[in-house]
Amino acid sequence: MNLVQNLLAAHNLKQAFADRRNKLYRVAYSWCHSAALADDLVQETMLKALKNAGSLRNTATLDTWLYRIMLNCWHDHLRVQGRHVELFDVSDDKIPEHHETYQQVQIVDRVRDAVARLPMSLREVVTLADFAGFSYAEIAEIVDIPIGTVMSRLFRARKNLKEQLLDLGNDESMPVRLKRVK
Amino acid sequence: MNDMNFTDEKLNLYIDEQLDTDEMHLIHDAMSKDSSLRERICQLKTVRELVGIAYQSPPAPERPRQQRLHRATLAWRGIAASLVLGLGVMLGWGTYELNPLRTDGSAAADAFRFYAEQAAVDHNERKIILHISTDDIGAVKAALDEADTLIASYRKANAALKMDIITNKNGINLLRADVSPYVDRIETMVHDNNVSIYACERSIMKAEQREGRKMVFLPETVTSKSAIELIPERLKQGWVYIKV
């Protein structure tokens, strides 16, 4: 491959990163629940990805590679902050979009609160699966854990969320609102 | 079939379609006959879907959009330029001697054309920032060698080239009249080759505080701006950025 082809490949890669930026941001937000931090994580991920583009052997694995970089950035951040404790602070970002109904906002807030209460290892896996739509094998690759561990974490995460969100007989649950969710 | 035959772990695998076809069919059939199993599966799916919708529209970052885009653009261009530089070095700057503007020859020239298009550089004149933030002798010498090669090849091709050498951090030492080993060489570049030289105002201030004395720079050195002001300014105007 000559230099121009290399550069074109680099250009395509850059475009591919840009195309994925929004989704990366949403996943980053689901981990940290801070808009500014999520933005920083994505920014850092993009920079690291471009810098290390040579290590991407197979473009078919671009997504898992990118999310793995972002997860590492996130873990680095947690290490620097010296806290592996959970982040509960979701209160800053509750301003509803114009198109959202109050009820939808309530549901979204409640789910985000519930996700924020999950242990980090469960939170990462459940958002990669249920929001980002990765397969178990892909999550295993991103998080660098066995598939069995992915299954187990996903199971525990959903069980926890189900208890927080769906258990009947609790006034704080939202069986009525769930009817709006398809 | 009683729904208790299926554990929640199994049902999780079912909703994620991670079971083999036989097991998928088995649960599907059981579900059609068992309302409590249907409810369990429905709850699991609901949880999954709730997580799916909870982050569809996260709040936008608090930083002003302009500022973030600016930072991103700078970073992208910096990385891209570093990539170009790296590839150029890898293939050898000697290729520049052919002709930096030809369309079918020098790979390095093609690289610059590619980047120039990316950065919307004025094709009538190449504008290049050489950003030096180190006083490592080897790195500085390599940078000046590269700058000389570029200048020579553009001159040979009778093409216009404008170059700014912007220094900050320890890189400012390159432009100090009293300590730089490259005073004559830089003077020649400035006087003969349309090169401008800049030392970051903030870096000078910090260095002077550290050393406790006033620094003396080559007379052509512009010292009134910081690198962080200068570089984005030029990038907006389409200059090619090369970080040493």
Contacts between the chains, C-beta under 8 A, distances in Angstrom:
chain1	res1	chain2	res2	distance
A	2	B	107	5.9
A	3	B	87	5.6
A	3	B	88	8.0
A	3	B	91	6.0
A	3	B	107	3.9
A	3	B	108	7.1
A	3	B	110	6.3
A	3	B	111	5.3
A	4	B	107	6.7
A	4	B	110	4.7
A	4	B	111	7.2
A	4	B	114	6.5
A	6	B	87	6.2
A	7	B	83	7.7
A	7	B	84	7.1
A	7	B	87	7.2
A	7	B	110	7.8
A	7	B	111	5.9
A	7	B	114	4.7
A	7	B	115	7.6
A	8	B	114	7.5
A	10	B	80	7.3
A	10	B	83	5.8
A	11	B	114	7.6
A	11	B	118	7.2
A	14	B	76	7.0
A	14	B	80	7.2
A	25	B	58	7.1
A	26	B	55	4.8
A	26	B	56	7.1
A	26	B	58	5.5
A	27	B	55	7.3
A	29	B	55	6.1
A	29	B	58	4.0
A	29	B	59	7.9
A	30	B	51	7.9
A	30	B	54	7.4
A	30	B	55	4.4
A	30	B	58	7.6
A	35	B	58	6.6
A	35	B	59	4.7
A	35	B	60	6.3
A	35	B	61	4.6
A	35	B	62	5.8
A	36	B	61	5.3
A	36	B	62	5.1
A	36	B	63	6.5
A	38	B	58	7.0
A	38	B	61	7.1
A	39	B	61	3.6
A	39	B	63	6.9
A	39	B	68	6.7
A	43	B	68	8.0
A	43	B	71	7.4
A	43	B	72	6.6
A	43	B	75	7.2
A	46	B	72	7.7
A	46	B	75	7.7
A	46	B	76	7.9
A	47	B	75	5.7
A	47	B	79	6.4
A	50	B	76	7.6
A	50	B	79	4.5
A	50	B	80	7.7
A	50	B	83	7.5
A	51	B	79	6.3
A	53	B	83	7.9
A	92	B	59	7.9
A	93	B	58	7.0
A	93	B	59	4.1
A	95	B	59	6.6
A	97	B	57	5.4
A	100	B	57	7.3
A	107	B	50	7.1
A	107	B	53	7.6
A	107	B	54	7.9
A	108	B	53	6.8
A	108	B	54	5.2
A	108	B	57	7.9
A	111	B	50	4.7
A	111	B	51	6.5
A	111	B	53	7.5
A	111	B	54	3.8
A	112	B	54	5.2
A	112	B	55	7.5
A	115	B	51	6.5
A	115	B	54	6.6
A	126	B	51	6.0
A	127	B	51	6.5
A	127	B	55	7.0
A	129	B	16	7.0
A	129	B	48	7.7
A	130	B	47	7.7
A	130	B	48	4.5
A	130	B	49	7.7
A	130	B	51	3.9
A	130	B	52	5.5
A	131	B	51	5.5
A	131	B	52	5.4
A	131	B	54	7.4
A	131	B	55	5.1
A	135	B	16	7.9
A	135	B	18	7.7
A	136	B	16	7.0
A	136	B	18	5.7
A	151	B	9	6.7
A	151	B	12	7.1
A	151	B	13	6.9
A	151	B	18	7.7
A	152	B	9	7.8
A	154	B	12	6.1
A	154	B	16	7.7
A	155	B	8	6.4
A	155	B	9	5.0
A	155	B	12	5.1
A	158	B	12	6.2
A	158	B	44	6.1
A	158	B	47	5.0
A	158	B	48	6.9
A	159	B	8	6.5
A	161	B	47	4.8
A	161	B	50	7.4
A	161	B	51	7.0
A	162	B	43	5.8
A	162	B	44	7.2
A	162	B	47	5.1
A	165	B	47	6.6
A	165	B	50	6.4
A	166	B	43	5.5
A	166	B	46	6.6
A	166	B	47	6.8
A	178	B	46	6.0
A	178	B	50	7.9
A	181	B	46	6.5
A	181	B	49	5.9
A	181	B	50	6.2
A	181	B	53	6.7
A	182	B	49	7.2
